[in-house]
Amino acid sequence: MQLNTVIFDIDGLLVDSEPLWNEAATEVFHLYGVKLTEEDYKTTTGLRTKEFVNWWFSHFNIGNEQHAIAEKKIIQSVLEKIEQKGKVLPGVPHIFDFFSRKGFKIGLATSSPPELIDLVVGMLGIKDHLHATSSAEGLEKGKPHPQVYLNCAALLNSDPLSCVCFEDSFNGMIAAKAARMKCVIVPHASQIKEERWGAADLKLSSLQNFGELHLQMLDK
């Protein structure tokens, strides 16, 4: 089936927000006497904040009554940090212009809450390019479950087999492939040589590098 739809993740792909999520989580977790390593953060990248907090608070035996409180604090902190110092990642204007010129339907599918979607769309100035957005916040399961991608495709009235997704995380890549979509992975520079990206259809160092030949390779 010919590709006619592109769906983008947000955090770590369009905006350099992953360090800000880690920064916010570190500050909030510190209130509970919890300290995570860089490797700890890496294992839970791409999860919803709720799942992230539940996982680590359960690991450190912190009571369930604190989970929702910590989740809310992290999200609020991240929104403030992105607004204050969030950076657009290289290639974002290029990739949206590229697919707009191709006449593709364009969507966003993220583990982050709707408030973050609205904030980033405004920051990037991409509202006129978008046809649908989907958040996994209220779903029963987030990434690596494919539902958020399937929901976005449904909103776009697109067959999953006609979709190509752009991701930066392992959980996101698995979600896209589980949805039976093509997946272009754009990992952080420190992770780009890792073998786990082998499930992706294409791996790039930057959105800026994507072009006509790459699309032809995917559209087979």
ABEGO torsion letter per residue (X at the ends): XBBABBBBBABGAABBAAAAAAAAAAAAAAAAGBBBBAAAAAAABGBBAAAAAAAAAAAAGBBAAAAAAAAAAAAAAAAAAAAAABBBBBGAAAAAAAAAAAGBBBBBBBABBAAAAAAAAAAAGAAAABABBBBAAABABBOABAAAAAAAAAAAGBBAAABBBBBABAAAAAAAAAAGBBBBBBBBAAAAABAAAAABABBBABAAABBAAAAAAABX
